[in-house]
Amino acid sequence: MKLLTPLELKVMNVLWKLKKAFVKDILSQWPDKPKPAYNTISTTVRILETKGYISHKAFGRTHEYFPVVSKFSYQKKLMASVLENAFSGSVTSMVSALLDNDKVSDKELDELQNLINESDDQPSDK
């Protein structure tokens, strides 16, 4: 699975939210202004289909697109890549960088602690 470009990821975020959409639907949900051209999004969805992230159902000459890769699966792949390439495989360094950016709330820290506690309770495959 190849990592996505910023534009591809924006299109995927819309598709993950909508579950299925025509190009015009993707544009109507576009989060940033100015919106890209219709042809730009049309080309991007065809690239995403070639990469194996989405598929389509044909309705005459128009296509309804839907994701075939879940957002969670992509997030796992992306984080594995970031961990390996930016942090040389060090989870401690990666978490430290996340905590140093002052955007982690106390609630999120509590949720992280709960996740750690839950993983400690699970049998290890190692």
TAQUILIN-V196293 format. One record per backbone hydrogen bond with DSSP energy under -1.0 kcal/mol. CO is the residue of the C=O (numbers start at 1). NH is the residue of the N-H. Records with the same first field share a line. If there is no record, write none. Layout:
BEGIN
CO->NH, NH
END
This chain:
BEGIN
5->9
6->10
7->11
8->12
9->13
10->14
11->15
12->16
13->17
14->18
15->19
21->65
22->26
23->27
24->28
25->29
27->30
37->41
38->42
39->43
40->44
41->45
42->46
43->47
44->48
45->49
46->50
47->51
48->53
53->68, 69
55->66
57->64
59->62
62->59
64->57
65->21
66->55
70->74
71->75
72->76
73->77
74->78
75->79
76->80
77->81
78->82
79->83
80->84
81->85
82->86, 87
83->89
87->90
90->94
91->95
92->96
93->97
94->98
95->99
96->100
99->102
105->109
106->110
107->111
108->112
109->113
110->114
111->115
112->116
113->117
114->118
115->119
116->120
117->121
END
